[in-house]
């Protein structure tokens, strides 16, 4: 449910005032005969950029808890001078996070008699024209983050590679984004052995989805986003345990994120050239599945020795990273729910980022802090290549030991990304929301906000 935002100087009837306090508690009170919601933000001097991202979400959570559909906010309540963040940027953060917190994936639920508990209207006080514009921009950003969440939350049976391609093509219509979809025969012609190898165990045909937006000059090199599009990951013949398979319809979250970012770039009319490449496939166990011990020849000509069929994401991405070469890109950023090891290393509050260029890593980390889609660097030293050297093929899709899996996964991808500036975001830690995010259960929509910051500021 999208929130309808309005701007005024007085509070009309039917709206509940929300105030931000320095308390640590959130409560609903009656003041002068009127209901008010007091949202605790803690002492103003202790406010941080991270807390600011969460604060508007707490507002929505409090309103929902109080069963209030129409609320009034004063933008001055979100002014924390110690942060030194421009007011228009604060306004955008407020707009984004109010809408993100209001989203819930209810497509398959029966509507309750009392209706859904969404906040329907937010009246904002104290916003000048620039801040109003920033809030509206934030809502637009949130719309595409939520589009990403819808794609990722959809069950695998209703989000096969073909259906994912169809949804993305539908969203691209009339947007200024050119959408193309390659099928099995196209990939055979291009010798995309990585995508085809992973997909061969499924009855669902793989797709290679290409989005192109030309907002910059013709001579400008594009930024290319590559997103893992495994629409369901069973692990293949190396079948996942019950505890690890349930949410694997979200293994295409990286693909959903890069598609959403390109569509949003067009909507924002950014003056950049940007491409999204999404290798989409199912990883299924069957009599035709690729096997441990198989040797796969990729589009690059390099071969992959399969040690574990559940390390399939890097295999499909190898072809997409090679395909990216034809764009002579200024930068390639791949986004993937690649490894549980990233989650083990960093927990569930930040994605891992890798690059051979420390300047790129630092830039992305800074933009992550700005956007709220946080990333943290891990090493990519050349010594790690020894861990993925193949015995019978050029490279093995799994390491020779159980340590540093996020790093060896990134090092594998680097073998196919040496011809351009590149970064890898392992978003597995942020695939789904956790307590404290103040987001509905399911996909987070990360790192769409970070990708847009990259387009704006890289």
VEXDREN-2710 file (C-alpha; in Angstrom, 1 decimal):
% VEXDREN-2710
k/r/px/py/pz
1/UNK/0.0/0.0/0.0
2/UNK/1.6/3.3/-1.1
3/UNK/1.3/6.2/1.3
4/UNK/-0.4/9.3/0.0
5/UNK/1.7/12.3/1.1
6/UNK/0.3/15.8/1.5
7/UNK/1.9/19.0/2.8
8/UNK/0.3/21.7/5.0
9/UNK/0.8/24.0/8.0
10/UNK/-2.2/22.9/10.0
11/UNK/-3.4/19.5/11.1
12/UNK/-6.9/18.6/9.7
13/UNK/-9.4/16.3/11.4
14/UNK/-8.8/12.6/11.2
15/UNK/-5.0/12.8/11.5
16/UNK/-3.1/11.7/14.5
17/UNK/0.0/13.7/15.5
18/UNK/3.3/11.9/15.7
19/UNK/6.0/13.5/17.8
20/UNK/9.7/12.4/18.0
21/UNK/10.9/12.5/21.6
22/UNK/14.2/12.0/23.3
23/UNK/12.8/9.1/25.3
24/UNK/13.8/5.5/24.5
25/UNK/10.2/4.5/24.6
26/UNK/7.4/4.7/22.1
27/UNK/3.8/5.2/23.3
28/UNK/0.3/6.4/22.4
29/UNK/-1.1/9.1/24.7
30/UNK/-4.1/11.4/25.0
31/UNK/-3.2/15.0/25.1
32/UNK/-5.9/17.8/25.2
33/UNK/-8.4/15.1/24.3
34/UNK/-6.5/14.1/21.2
35/UNK/-4.5/11.0/20.5
36/UNK/-0.8/11.4/19.9
37/UNK/1.9/8.9/19.2
38/UNK/5.3/9.6/20.8
39/UNK/8.1/7.8/19.1
40/UNK/11.3/7.6/21.1
41/UNK/14.5/8.4/19.3
42/UNK/16.8/8.8/22.2
43/UNK/18.9/11.9/23.0
44/UNK/19.4/14.1/20.0
45/UNK/23.1/14.3/20.5
46/UNK/23.3/10.5/20.2
47/UNK/21.5/10.4/16.8
48/UNK/23.5/8.7/14.0
49/UNK/23.0/8.2/10.3
50/UNK/22.1/4.6/10.9
51/UNK/19.5/5.5/13.6
52/UNK/18.0/8.2/11.2
53/UNK/17.3/5.5/8.6
54/UNK/15.4/3.5/11.1
55/UNK/13.5/6.4/12.8
56/UNK/10.8/6.9/10.1
57/UNK/10.2/3.1/10.1
58/UNK/9.6/3.2/13.8
59/UNK/7.0/5.9/13.1
60/UNK/5.1/3.6/10.8
61/UNK/5.4/0.6/13.1
62/UNK/4.0/2.7/16.0
63/UNK/1.1/3.9/13.8
64/UNK/0.3/0.4/12.7
65/UNK/0.4/-0.8/16.3
66/UNK/-2.0/1.9/17.3
67/UNK/-4.2/1.1/14.3
68/UNK/-3.9/4.6/13.0
69/UNK/-4.2/5.1/9.2
70/UNK/-3.6/8.9/8.9
71/UNK/-0.7/10.6/10.7
72/UNK/0.9/14.0/10.8
73/UNK/4.7/14.5/11.1
74/UNK/6.7/17.7/11.6
75/UNK/9.8/17.6/9.5
76/UNK/11.6/19.7/12.1
77/UNK/11.4/16.6/14.4
78/UNK/13.9/15.0/12.1
79/UNK/16.4/17.8/12.3
80/UNK/19.5/16.6/14.1
81/UNK/22.3/19.2/13.7
82/UNK/25.0/16.9/15.0
83/UNK/24.6/14.7/11.9
84/UNK/25.5/17.6/9.5
85/UNK/23.2/16.1/6.8
86/UNK/21.5/18.6/4.5
87/UNK/17.8/19.1/5.2
88/UNK/16.7/17.9/1.7
89/UNK/18.6/14.7/2.1
90/UNK/16.9/14.1/5.5
91/UNK/13.6/14.7/3.8
92/UNK/14.4/12.1/1.2
93/UNK/15.5/9.6/3.9
94/UNK/12.2/10.2/5.6
95/UNK/10.2/9.6/2.5
96/UNK/12.0/6.5/1.5
97/UNK/11.8/4.8/4.9
98/UNK/8.2/5.6/5.7
99/UNK/7.2/3.9/2.5
100/UNK/9.6/0.9/3.0
101/UNK/8.2/0.3/6.4
102/UNK/4.6/0.4/5.2
103/UNK/5.2/-2.3/2.6
104/UNK/4.0/-5.8/3.3
105/UNK/3.8/-8.7/0.8
106/UNK/0.1/-9.7/1.1
107/UNK/-0.6/-11.0/-2.4
108/UNK/-1.4/-14.5/-1.2
109/UNK/-3.3/-13.5/2.0
110/UNK/-7.0/-13.2/2.5
111/UNK/-7.9/-9.6/3.3
112/UNK/-9.1/-9.3/6.9
113/UNK/-12.7/-8.0/7.5
114/UNK/-11.2/-4.9/9.2
115/UNK/-8.9/-4.4/6.2
116/UNK/-5.1/-4.2/6.0
117/UNK/-3.3/-2.3/8.7
118/UNK/-1.4/0.0/6.4
119/UNK/-0.8/3.7/7.0
120/UNK/-2.7/5.4/4.2
121/UNK/-1.9/9.1/4.5
122/UNK/0.9/11.1/5.9
123/UNK/0.6/14.9/6.3
124/UNK/4.0/16.6/6.6
125/UNK/4.4/19.9/8.4
126/UNK/7.3/22.3/8.0
127/UNK/8.6/21.1/4.6
128/UNK/9.7/23.8/2.2
129/UNK/9.4/23.3/-1.6
130/UNK/12.8/21.6/-1.9
131/UNK/12.1/19.3/1.0
132/UNK/8.7/18.4/-0.4
133/UNK/10.4/17.5/-3.7
134/UNK/12.9/15.4/-1.8
135/UNK/10.2/13.5/0.0
136/UNK/8.5/12.8/-3.3
137/UNK/11.8/11.6/-4.7
138/UNK/12.3/9.3/-1.7
139/UNK/8.8/7.8/-2.2
140/UNK/9.7/7.1/-5.8
141/UNK/12.9/5.4/-4.7
142/UNK/11.0/3.3/-2.2
143/UNK/8.5/2.3/-4.9
144/UNK/11.3/0.6/-6.9
145/UNK/12.8/-1.0/-3.8
146/UNK/9.4/-2.4/-3.0
147/UNK/9.1/-3.6/-6.6
148/UNK/12.3/-5.5/-6.0
149/UNK/10.8/-6.9/-2.8
150/UNK/7.7/-8.1/-4.6
151/UNK/9.8/-9.9/-7.2
152/UNK/12.0/-11.6/-4.6
153/UNK/9.1/-12.5/-2.3
154/UNK/7.1/-14.2/-5.0
155/UNK/7.2/-18.0/-4.7
156/UNK/9.5/-19.9/-7.0
157/UNK/6.7/-21.7/-8.7
158/UNK/5.3/-18.4/-9.9
159/UNK/8.7/-16.7/-10.6
160/UNK/10.5/-19.0/-13.0
161/UNK/13.2/-17.5/-15.2
162/UNK/10.5/-17.0/-17.9
163/UNK/8.1/-15.3/-15.5
164/UNK/10.9/-13.2/-14.1
165/UNK/11.8/-12.0/-17.6
166/UNK/8.1/-11.3/-18.3
167/UNK/7.6/-9.2/-15.2
168/UNK/10.8/-7.2/-15.9
169/UNK/9.8/-6.7/-19.5
170/UNK/6.3/-5.5/-18.4
171/UNK/7.8/-3.0/-16.0
172/UNK/10.2/-1.7/-18.7
173/UNK/7.4/-0.9/-21.1
174/UNK/7.2/2.8/-21.8
175/UNK/10.0/3.5/-19.3
176/UNK/12.8/4.4/-21.7
177/UNK/14.6/1.1/-20.8
178/UNK/15.3/-1.3/-23.6
179/UNK/14.6/-4.9/-22.5
180/UNK/15.8/-8.0/-24.3
181/UNK/15.6/-11.6/-23.2
182/UNK/17.9/-14.4/-24.6
183/UNK/16.6/-18.0/-24.6
184/UNK/18.4/-21.3/-24.6
185/UNK/19.3/-21.2/-28.2
186/UNK/20.8/-17.7/-27.9
187/UNK/22.9/-18.8/-25.0
188/UNK/24.0/-21.9/-26.9
189/UNK/25.1/-19.7/-29.8
190/UNK/27.1/-17.5/-27.3
191/UNK/28.5/-20.6/-25.6
192/UNK/27.2/-19.6/-22.2
193/UNK/28.1/-23.0/-20.6
194/UNK/27.8/-21.6/-17.1
195/UNK/24.1/-20.6/-17.3
196/UNK/23.2/-23.6/-19.4
197/UNK/25.0/-26.1/-17.2
198/UNK/23.3/-24.9/-14.0
199/UNK/19.9/-24.9/-15.7
200/UNK/20.0/-28.3/-17.3
201/UNK/18.5/-30.1/-14.3
202/UNK/15.2/-28.1/-14.6
203/UNK/12.3/-28.2/-16.9
204/UNK/12.2/-24.4/-16.7
205/UNK/14.1/-22.8/-19.6
206/UNK/16.9/-20.4/-18.5
207/UNK/16.8/-16.8/-19.6
208/UNK/19.4/-14.1/-19.9
209/UNK/17.8/-10.7/-19.3
210/UNK/19.3/-7.5/-20.6
211/UNK/18.2/-4.0/-19.7
212/UNK/19.7/-0.9/-21.2
213/UNK/19.1/2.7/-20.3
214/UNK/20.9/5.4/-22.3
215/UNK/20.5/8.6/-20.2
216/UNK/24.0/9.9/-20.8
217/UNK/26.0/10.9/-23.9
218/UNK/26.6/8.3/-26.6
219/UNK/30.3/8.4/-25.9
220/UNK/29.9/7.8/-22.1
221/UNK/30.9/4.4/-21.0
222/UNK/28.1/2.6/-19.2
223/UNK/27.9/1.3/-15.7
224/UNK/26.9/-2.4/-15.8
225/UNK/25.1/-4.1/-13.0
226/UNK/25.1/-7.9/-13.0
227/UNK/22.5/-9.7/-10.8
228/UNK/22.3/-13.3/-9.8
229/UNK/18.9/-14.6/-11.0
230/UNK/18.5/-18.1/-9.5
231/UNK/14.7/-18.2/-9.2
232/UNK/14.9/-21.3/-7.0
233/UNK/17.9/-23.0/-5.6
234/UNK/17.6/-26.5/-4.3
235/UNK/21.4/-26.9/-4.3
236/UNK/21.1/-29.3/-7.2
237/UNK/22.5/-32.8/-6.6
238/UNK/24.2/-31.4/-3.5
239/UNK/20.8/-30.9/-2.1
240/UNK/20.3/-28.2/0.6
241/UNK/18.9/-29.3/4.0
242/UNK/15.4/-28.5/5.0
243/UNK/16.5/-25.5/7.1
244/UNK/18.4/-24.0/4.1
245/UNK/15.9/-24.5/1.3
246/UNK/12.8/-22.6/2.4
247/UNK/13.7/-19.1/1.3
248/UNK/15.5/-20.0/-1.9
249/UNK/12.9/-18.4/-4.1
250/UNK/14.8/-15.3/-3.0
251/UNK/18.0/-16.4/-4.5
252/UNK/17.2/-14.1/-7.4
253/UNK/17.3/-11.0/-5.2
254/UNK/20.4/-9.7/-6.8
255/UNK/18.8/-9.9/-10.2
256/UNK/15.6/-8.2/-8.9
257/UNK/17.8/-5.4/-7.4
258/UNK/19.8/-4.6/-10.5
259/UNK/16.6/-4.6/-12.7
260/UNK/14.9/-2.3/-10.2
261/UNK/17.9/0.0/-10.2
262/UNK/17.9/0.5/-13.9
263/UNK/14.2/1.0/-14.1
264/UNK/14.5/3.6/-11.3
265/UNK/17.4/5.3/-13.0
266/UNK/15.1/5.8/-16.0
267/UNK/12.3/7.1/-13.9
268/UNK/14.6/9.6/-12.2
269/UNK/16.0/10.5/-15.7
270/UNK/19.6/10.1/-14.5
271/UNK/22.1/11.3/-17.1
272/UNK/24.0/8.0/-17.1
273/UNK/24.2/5.0/-19.3
274/UNK/23.5/1.9/-17.4
275/UNK/23.0/-1.8/-18.2
276/UNK/21.6/-4.7/-16.1
277/UNK/22.5/-8.3/-16.9
278/UNK/20.6/-11.1/-15.2
279/UNK/21.4/-14.7/-15.8
280/UNK/18.2/-16.5/-14.7
281/UNK/17.9/-20.2/-14.1
282/UNK/16.6/-22.8/-11.6
283/UNK/19.0/-25.1/-9.9
284/UNK/17.2/-28.4/-9.6
285/UNK/18.1/-32.1/-8.9
286/UNK/17.1/-34.5/-11.7
287/UNK/18.5/-37.1/-14.0
288/UNK/19.8/-34.3/-16.3
289/UNK/21.4/-32.1/-13.6
290/UNK/25.0/-31.1/-13.7
291/UNK/27.1/-33.2/-11.4
292/UNK/30.0/-32.8/-9.0
293/UNK/33.0/-33.6/-11.1
294/UNK/31.6/-32.1/-14.3
295/UNK/33.7/-29.7/-16.3
296/UNK/31.8/-26.7/-17.7
297/UNK/33.1/-24.5/-20.5
298/UNK/32.1/-20.9/-20.0
299/UNK/31.5/-18.1/-22.5
300/UNK/35.0/-16.8/-21.7
301/UNK/36.6/-20.1/-22.8
302/UNK/37.7/-20.8/-19.2
303/UNK/36.6/-24.1/-17.7
304/UNK/35.0/-24.7/-14.4
305/UNK/35.4/-27.8/-12.4
306/UNK/32.2/-28.5/-10.4
307/UNK/33.0/-29.5/-6.9
308/UNK/29.6/-28.5/-5.4
309/UNK/26.4/-28.0/-7.4
310/UNK/25.2/-25.7/-4.7
311/UNK/27.9/-23.2/-5.7
312/UNK/25.8/-22.4/-8.8
313/UNK/25.5/-18.6/-8.5
314/UNK/29.1/-17.9/-9.4
315/UNK/28.8/-20.3/-12.3
316/UNK/25.9/-18.4/-14.0
317/UNK/27.5/-15.1/-13.1
318/UNK/30.7/-16.1/-14.9
319/UNK/28.9/-15.9/-18.3
320/UNK/27.3/-12.6/-17.4
321/UNK/30.6/-11.0/-16.3
322/UNK/32.1/-12.1/-19.7
323/UNK/29.1/-10.7/-21.6
324/UNK/29.6/-7.4/-19.8
325/UNK/32.9/-6.9/-21.7
326/UNK/31.1/-6.0/-24.9
327/UNK/29.9/-2.7/-23.3
328/UNK/33.5/-1.5/-22.5
329/UNK/32.1/-0.5/-19.1
330/UNK/33.3/2.3/-16.8
331/UNK/32.4/0.0/-13.9
332/UNK/30.8/-3.4/-13.3
333/UNK/29.1/-4.2/-10.0
334/UNK/27.7/-7.7/-9.5
335/UNK/25.1/-8.3/-6.8
336/UNK/24.4/-11.8/-5.6
337/UNK/23.1/-13.8/-2.7
338/UNK/26.3/-15.7/-3.1
339/UNK/27.4/-17.3/0.1
340/UNK/26.2/-18.1/3.6
341/UNK/29.8/-17.5/4.6
342/UNK/29.3/-13.8/4.2
343/UNK/26.5/-14.0/6.7
344/UNK/28.8/-16.0/9.1
345/UNK/31.5/-13.4/8.7
346/UNK/29.4/-10.2/9.0
347/UNK/26.1/-11.1/10.6
348/UNK/22.8/-10.0/9.1
349/UNK/23.2/-6.2/9.1
350/UNK/25.6/-5.5/6.3
351/UNK/26.5/-7.0/2.9
352/UNK/30.1/-7.8/1.9
353/UNK/31.9/-5.9/-0.8
354/UNK/35.0/-6.9/-2.7
355/UNK/37.2/-5.3/-5.4
356/UNK/40.8/-5.4/-6.5
357/UNK/40.7/-1.6/-6.4
358/UNK/40.6/-0.2/-2.9
359/UNK/39.3/3.1/-4.1
360/UNK/36.2/1.4/-5.5
361/UNK/35.7/-0.4/-2.3
362/UNK/36.0/2.7/-0.2
363/UNK/33.6/4.6/-2.6
364/UNK/31.0/1.9/-2.4
365/UNK/31.3/1.7/1.4
366/UNK/30.8/5.5/1.7
367/UNK/27.8/5.4/-0.6
368/UNK/26.4/2.5/1.3
369/UNK/26.5/4.6/4.5
370/UNK/24.7/7.4/2.7
371/UNK/22.0/5.1/1.2
372/UNK/21.3/2.9/4.2
373/UNK/22.3/-0.2/2.1
374/UNK/25.5/-0.9/4.1
375/UNK/28.5/-2.8/2.8
376/UNK/31.7/-3.8/4.4
377/UNK/35.0/-4.7/2.6
378/UNK/36.6/-8.1/2.8
379/UNK/40.1/-8.9/1.3
380/UNK/40.7/-10.2/-2.2
381/UNK/44.4/-11.0/-2.1
382/UNK/45.9/-13.0/-4.9
383/UNK/46.9/-15.7/-2.5
384/UNK/43.3/-16.8/-2.3
385/UNK/43.4/-17.9/-6.0
386/UNK/45.3/-21.0/-4.8
387/UNK/42.1/-22.1/-3.0
388/UNK/40.0/-22.3/-6.2
389/UNK/42.5/-23.7/-8.6
390/UNK/41.0/-26.6/-10.5
391/UNK/42.5/-30.0/-10.7
392/UNK/40.9/-31.0/-14.0
393/UNK/39.6/-27.6/-15.1
394/UNK/40.9/-24.0/-14.9
395/UNK/38.9/-23.0/-11.8
396/UNK/36.9/-24.9/-9.2
397/UNK/33.5/-23.6/-8.2
398/UNK/34.2/-24.4/-4.5
399/UNK/37.2/-23.9/-2.3
400/UNK/39.6/-26.7/-1.2
401/UNK/38.8/-25.9/2.4
402/UNK/35.8/-24.7/4.4
403/UNK/37.3/-21.4/5.4
404/UNK/36.7/-17.9/3.9
405/UNK/33.9/-19.0/1.6
406/UNK/32.8/-15.4/0.8
407/UNK/36.3/-14.5/-0.2
408/UNK/36.9/-17.5/-2.4
409/UNK/33.5/-17.0/-4.0
410/UNK/34.5/-13.4/-4.9
411/UNK/37.9/-14.6/-6.1
412/UNK/36.2/-17.0/-8.4
413/UNK/34.1/-14.2/-9.9
414/UNK/37.2/-12.0/-10.3
415/UNK/38.6/-14.5/-12.8
416/UNK/35.9/-13.4/-15.2
417/UNK/36.1/-9.7/-14.4
418/UNK/39.7/-8.8/-15.1
419/UNK/39.1/-6.6/-18.1
420/UNK/37.3/-3.7/-16.4
421/UNK/36.9/-2.0/-13.1
422/UNK/34.7/-4.3/-10.9
423/UNK/33.1/-4.8/-7.5
424/UNK/31.2/-7.7/-6.1
425/UNK/28.5/-7.3/-3.5
426/UNK/27.6/-10.5/-1.6
427/UNK/24.2/-9.5/-0.3
428/UNK/23.3/-12.9/1.3
429/UNK/23.4/-11.3/4.8
430/UNK/20.8/-8.8/3.8
431/UNK/18.5/-11.0/1.7
432/UNK/15.8/-11.0/4.3
433/UNK/14.7/-8.6/7.0
434/UNK/15.6/-9.1/10.7
435/UNK/14.3/-7.8/14.0
436/UNK/15.3/-4.2/14.4
437/UNK/14.9/-3.4/10.7
438/UNK/11.3/-2.4/11.2
439/UNK/10.5/-4.0/7.9
440/UNK/7.9/-6.7/7.0
441/UNK/9.2/-10.2/6.9
442/UNK/10.7/-11.2/3.6
443/UNK/13.0/-9.5/1.1
444/UNK/14.7/-6.2/2.1
445/UNK/15.1/-4.9/-1.5
446/UNK/18.8/-4.2/-0.9
447/UNK/20.9/-2.9/-2.4
448/UNK/18.7/-0.9/-4.8
449/UNK/19.4/2.4/-2.9
450/UNK/23.1/1.8/-3.1
451/UNK/23.1/1.1/-6.8
452/UNK/21.3/4.4/-7.4
453/UNK/23.9/6.2/-5.4
454/UNK/26.6/4.6/-7.5
455/UNK/24.9/5.9/-10.6
456/UNK/24.5/9.4/-9.1
457/UNK/28.0/9.8/-7.6
458/UNK/30.5/7.3/-9.0
END
